[in-house]
Amino acid sequence: MFYRFKPARGSQPQAAQQGKLHAKIARIQRLWADRLNERARRLGPARLKAILIATGLAAATAAAGLIYRGIIPGELTIHRFALTMPTLPALIQVPESPGKQQALDFYLDSLEKAFILDSIQNSKPKNSHD
């Protein structure tokens, strides 16, 4: 098979790199779960029930608040923005010499002609049999 480029020496295939990353993430998750499990075992049954009830109430309150805000909108506010027009940082200067002025006029005329020609070409209907 022909390759467009030579693979770098010692580089691992992408699947191997993904496998290493997956293994590292799984190891960190397992360590975290073991730590949480060990701490939960130290708690008494009454405290675990209290934590479960408190977490459930907090989740239910948050869900109810989100549903309430979604159904009943809050007060409408009117935002007023200052109407200031941006100003140009510097005025456009007219060239000093007549040659520069003539070159500028020629350039602006060519831009105008190109714009008109482009608009004429774009307005023509294109036939599929042309």
C-alpha positions in Angstrom: 0.0 0.0 0.0 1.1 3.5 -0.6 1.0 6.2 2.1 1.0 9.9 1.6 3.5 10.2 4.4 5.7 8.0 6.5 4.4 7.4 10.0 6.7 8.6 12.8 8.9 6.0 14.3 7.8 4.8 17.7 4.3 6.3 17.4 1.5 4.2 18.7 -1.7 3.5 16.7 -4.7 5.6 17.6 -6.5 2.6 19.1 -3.7 1.9 21.5 -3.6 5.5 22.6 -7.4 5.5 23.1 -7.1 2.3 25.1 -4.5 3.8 27.4 -6.6 6.9 28.0 -9.7 4.8 28.7 -7.8 2.6 31.1 -6.5 5.7 33.0 -9.9 7.3 33.2 -11.5 4.0 34.4 -8.7 3.6 37.1 -9.4 7.2 38.4 -13.1 6.6 38.4 -12.7 3.3 40.3 -10.4 4.9 42.9 -13.0 7.7 43.4 -15.8 5.2 43.7 -13.9 3.1 46.2 -13.1 6.2 48.3 -16.7 7.3 48.4 -17.9 3.7 49.2 -15.4 3.5 52.1 -16.6 6.8 53.5 -20.2 5.8 53.1 -19.6 2.6 55.1 -18.4 4.6 58.1 -21.7 6.4 58.3 -24.5 5.0 60.4 -27.9 4.0 58.9 -29.7 6.9 60.3 -27.2 9.4 58.9 -27.4 7.7 55.5 -31.2 8.0 55.5 -30.9 11.7 56.4 -28.5 12.4 53.6 -30.7 10.5 51.2 -33.8 12.5 52.2 -31.9 15.8 52.1 -30.5 15.1 48.7 -33.9 14.1 47.4 -35.5 17.2 48.8 -32.8 19.4 47.2 -33.2 17.7 43.9 -37.0 18.0 44.0 -36.8 21.7 45.0 -34.4 22.4 42.1 -36.6 20.6 39.6 -39.8 22.4 40.8 -38.0 25.7 40.6 -36.9 25.0 37.0 -40.4 23.9 36.0 -42.0 27.0 37.6 -39.6 29.3 35.8 -40.3 27.5 32.5 -44.1 27.7 32.8 -44.5 31.1 34.5 -42.2 33.8 33.0 -40.9 36.5 35.3 -41.5 40.2 34.9 -40.7 41.6 31.5 -38.0 44.2 31.5 -37.4 46.9 28.9 -33.7 47.5 28.1 -32.9 51.0 27.1 -29.7 51.5 25.2 -28.0 54.9 24.7 -28.4 55.9 21.1 -25.0 57.2 20.2 -23.6 57.0 16.7 -20.1 55.8 16.3 -17.7 58.3 14.9 -14.9 57.7 12.5 -11.4 57.8 14.2 -10.0 60.1 11.5 -11.5 61.9 8.6 -10.7 60.8 5.1 -7.9 63.0 3.7 -7.9 64.2 0.1 -4.6 63.6 -1.6 -2.4 66.7 -1.9 -1.0 66.4 -5.4 -3.1 66.4 -8.6 -1.5 63.1 -9.7 -2.7 61.3 -6.5 -6.1 62.9 -6.9 -6.4 61.7 -10.5 -5.3 58.2 -9.5 -7.9 58.1 -6.7 -10.6 59.3 -9.1 -9.6 56.6 -11.7 -9.7 54.0 -9.0 -13.1 55.0 -7.8 -14.5 55.1 -11.3 -13.1 51.6 -12.0 -14.8 50.4 -8.8 -18.1 51.9 -9.9 -17.8 50.3 -13.4 -17.0 46.9 -11.9 -19.9 47.1 -9.5 -22.3 48.0 -12.3 -20.9 45.3 -14.6 -21.2 42.7 -11.8 -24.8 43.7 -11.0 -25.7 43.5 -14.7 -24.1 40.0 -15.0 -25.9 38.8 -11.9 -29.3 40.0 -13.1 -29.2 38.0 -16.4 -31.3 34.8 -16.3 -29.1 31.8 -16.9 -30.4 29.2 -19.3 -29.7 25.5 -18.7 -29.1 24.9 -22.5 -26.4 27.5 -22.8 
